[in-house]
């Protein structure tokens, strides 16, 4: 069976695809394109400027010769000015040379067939009759004839070639310099990211206490490191809570199973003392506890998994009154329901029923003799309050009682205290419906649990 590409090829591809390489190549390419375009523009601009300077000199020289011709003082041989390498010829209407500069005296006409009809005209000739180099020539009518002034373009092209040579050397060097600087700067900027990556790659499920290094500057990389550490904090806390949840669930599940097994083993070991009815009653109670615990764990598991339940209009007062009757029929506690009024919200009826049941059962478990229940609508909010005249909840425990498997010291007995999941499930359900549940800190004695639900606009 064919294997994958060699490791060195994969490593090379990874390096080629790295941010550092891509950034360096992109910066180098952008600078190369910009410098090349700039070099071409500079070279072209220089050529045009020097050519324009030549043209200006030719015009001036032609105007000077024209002035001499107009005055009738044009000599047959024109003197050469210092630093002037222009060729000058004056032709009559028949094309005969009547005057010329000293550097081409006695030479035939420079060009043939180049006679402008009205005004001066400039042209470039690749070669003249007396020279093979490219020349810039101006032809200007004057006195029935034509004045020709020519100048070589060699200085222009030599200057251009010199500039192009400098640019051909400077542009690659600048591109290499930018590439090297980009490589170093990006590498330095990404070194904290690489350190974060190496650290994260070694963090396993048992190493969530470790953290990535945080660079000092408050830049994007620093924020990335802090965000990564905050994520690790959440993962560590989630793992801790999960482990605690599993340990607590295992302990709570083992208790009723141990009770059932112990009762059955005693009866089997001493059949003469067995009381089947009492055994069945104990086993049934433990089985009910086990069922409630399993249902609670499933509810919490669904909540942790983010499962959504179908929502519909729910008459919360019907749910509350039904649960009140259920508690009345089971527990010997008086419940005052005169404060329950009509209230409707959007939610899942089954989940809302469970939340109301858990809060009522918690109140019935702790109430000395009486529970008061009220349900009202206040400024777009549905408020359910359950008050018991029990021992109350200490201030420092008013948030902890909503955590999973939490039982206060006064309710440590499992028969009276339950498994410690009821209020946790109630909060999960209420929060899932966009509401909140808390212990009223202003109420005393006893405890007053207040559940608040948003009432959607348009609900009758």
C-alpha angles and dihedrals in degrees: 000000000000116000128216124270118293117278092245090057092050090047091051091050091049092051090047090052096046122119090241093055094043092048092048092048092046093049092045092048093048092049091045092052092045094046093045092050090046092048092051090048093048092048092049092045092050092049092050092046094050091045089051089052090052090050091051091051091049092051092049091049092047091050091051092051090046090054091053090048092051092050091049090238098111109133122214090241117041117212118242117244121226110271091005112125095170122130115227128193132168116203126191125225090277093054096253120143108246098168137012141173117265092253093062101026111150094016123128120254113302096225136010128218095014106120119136114221099221118356142012118301131193125213139166116232119194089213139002131212091264101035139033096212122101113267137192109224131189120198116197125178113232134163094349091308137074132257115214121194119178133182130184118250092208093104089052094050093042091053090047092049091049091052092046090052091053091047093048088056098038099046097058091043091052091047090051090047092051090046092051093046091047091049092051096043095046091045090052091046093048097043091090089050090052090049089052091048093050092049094047092047090061097046111102134176091281094047102059089122089071121094135202119248114267116216116225100238115087093229134122093285091049091050089048091054093048091047089050091051091048088052090050089050089055093046092049091048091046091050091048092050091046092051090047090047092051091047093048093044091050091050094047093046092049093054100066091038090052091049093051092047094047093050093049094045091052092051092048093047093049107027091164090064097039118123106197096193093052091046092051091049092051093044091049092051092049091046090052090049089049092049092049091049093050091048090050092050091049090050091051091046091053090048092050090048090054095238114173123216125209113271126216139154109290127191097222092190090062090051093049095047092048092052091046090056091048092053091045091055093051108034129048094233130118116238122198108207098168091110094060111109132171116290132163132192141162113262148100111297096208094051094044089051091054093049093050091045093052093050092046093047090049090052092046090050093055103030117107095211114323143049127191120204126190132178121187141152117240123183096324094323129107109219123196116186125187115189126187129186093223133120092294129223121284114242093243091053100049093099099032093060088070091059120098119272092006118150124170121234091255090058103042094123107096093220092059101026102046121208096303095248103102100084092038090056091045091054092047091053095044092047090049087057091053094257139108139232126202144150112263103243092198095059120096143200105027125006131290117199114199121198117191124194128182112245109218117234112262095029108139 
